[in-house]
Amino acid sequence: MKVLIVDGHSVLFGWPELRAMHDSRRIAAREHLVRLLTSYQDATAIKVIVVFDGRTPKAGDDSAPGGIQVFYSSQNQTADDIIERLVAKYGKEHDITVATNDTLEQQTVYSFGGSWMSVESLRTVLGDAEKDLRTRIKRHNASD
């Protein structure tokens, strides 16, 4: 199974439009990113997980049935800790790619057998998947 793990804050601060949104409406920026990633998962059947640094004492999983998995780190851990744990645990049995601009995180992911992409590469991948989906829908509608 292919899995994409997204370092949520790396994307929020790496994409200028999300950073601007995050500065004034933090929750809206997170929700927008989750919607984009959900569309990607729906279009590609690649399992998507996004991890955010949380602000609560307990870590949480805010996943909706059929949606992507959304994790928030606890007060005593970071999103990087969760990402590293996921890659260490599942990296040998699944094809895992992590989207992050954090150089140390990239090296750690690679050492656990995963691969990584920059957040700008993620933007390209999401855009390509959306274009491909639109093309498939047009072909399907034309064949009806």
C-alpha positions in Angstrom: 0.0 0.0 0.0 1.2 3.5 -0.8 1.0 6.0 2.0 1.6 9.7 2.0 2.3 11.3 5.4 2.1 15.1 5.4 3.9 17.4 7.9 1.0 19.7 8.2 2.8 22.7 9.6 5.6 22.4 7.1 2.9 22.7 4.3 1.0 25.5 6.1 4.2 27.6 6.4 5.6 26.5 3.1 2.7 27.5 0.8 2.4 31.3 0.9 -1.4 31.3 0.5 -1.9 28.8 3.4 0.6 30.8 5.5 -1.4 34.0 4.9 -4.6 32.2 5.8 -3.0 30.6 8.9 -1.9 34.0 10.1 -5.5 35.2 10.5 -7.6 31.9 10.5 -5.6 29.0 11.7 -8.4 26.5 11.8 -9.6 27.5 8.3 -6.1 26.9 6.9 -5.9 23.5 8.5 -9.3 22.5 7.2 -8.4 23.7 3.7 -5.3 21.6 3.6 -7.3 18.6 4.9 -9.8 19.1 2.1 -7.0 19.2 -0.5 -5.4 16.0 0.8 -8.8 14.3 1.0 -9.4 15.0 -2.6 -6.0 13.6 -3.4 -6.7 10.4 -1.5 -10.0 10.1 -3.3 -8.5 10.6 -6.7 -5.5 8.3 -6.2 -6.4 5.7 -3.6 -3.1 6.5 -1.8 -3.6 6.5 1.9 -3.1 10.0 3.3 -2.1 11.0 6.9 -1.6 14.5 8.0 0.1 15.4 11.3 -0.1 18.7 13.0 1.6 20.0 16.1 -1.1 20.2 18.7 -1.8 22.5 21.6 -3.5 20.0 23.9 -2.2 17.8 26.7 -3.3 14.7 24.9 -2.5 13.6 21.4 -5.5 13.1 19.1 -6.8 11.5 16.0 -9.4 13.6 14.3 -10.2 11.3 11.3 -13.6 11.0 9.7 -14.8 7.7 8.4 -13.6 7.3 4.8 -11.4 10.4 5.1 -7.8 10.9 5.6 -6.2 10.4 9.0 -5.5 13.6 10.9 -3.2 13.5 13.9 -2.4 16.2 16.5 0.6 15.8 18.7 0.3 16.3 22.4 1.9 19.0 24.5 4.9 16.8 25.2 5.6 15.7 21.7 5.9 17.1 18.2 4.4 16.2 14.9 7.9 15.0 13.9 7.8 12.4 16.7 4.5 11.0 15.4 5.7 11.0 11.8 8.9 9.2 12.8 7.0 6.6 14.8 4.7 5.9 11.9 7.5 5.6 9.4 9.5 3.4 11.8 6.6 1.1 12.4 5.2 0.8 8.9 8.1 1.7 6.6 9.1 -1.9 5.9 5.6 -3.1 4.9 4.3 0.0 3.1 5.6 2.4 0.5 5.7 5.6 2.6 6.5 9.1 1.4 6.6 12.0 3.8 6.0 15.6 2.6 8.1 18.0 4.6 10.6 20.8 4.3 12.3 19.8 7.6 15.8 18.6 6.6 16.3 16.6 9.8 12.9 14.9 9.3 13.8 14.1 5.7 17.0 12.3 6.8 15.2 10.4 9.6 12.4 9.3 7.2 15.0 8.0 4.8 16.9 6.1 7.5 13.6 4.3 8.3 13.1 3.2 4.7 10.7 5.9 3.6 11.1 8.5 1.0 10.3 12.2 1.2 9.2 15.1 -1.0 9.3 18.9 -0.5 6.1 20.7 0.2 6.4 22.4 -3.3 6.6 18.9 -4.8 3.5 18.0 -2.9 1.7 21.0 -4.4 2.7 19.7 -7.9 1.6 16.2 -7.1 -1.8 17.4 -5.8 -2.3 19.6 -8.9 -1.4 16.7 -11.3 -3.8 14.4 -9.5 -6.6 16.9 -9.8 -5.9 17.4 -13.5 -5.8 13.6 -14.1 -9.1 13.2 -12.2 -10.8 15.9 -14.3 -9.5 14.2 -17.5 -10.9 10.8 -16.4 -14.3 12.4 -15.6 -14.4 14.1 -19.0 -13.6 10.8 -20.7 -16.2 9.0 -18.6 -18.9 11.6 -19.4 -18.0 11.5 -23.1 -18.4 7.8 -23.2 -22.0 7.9 -21.8 
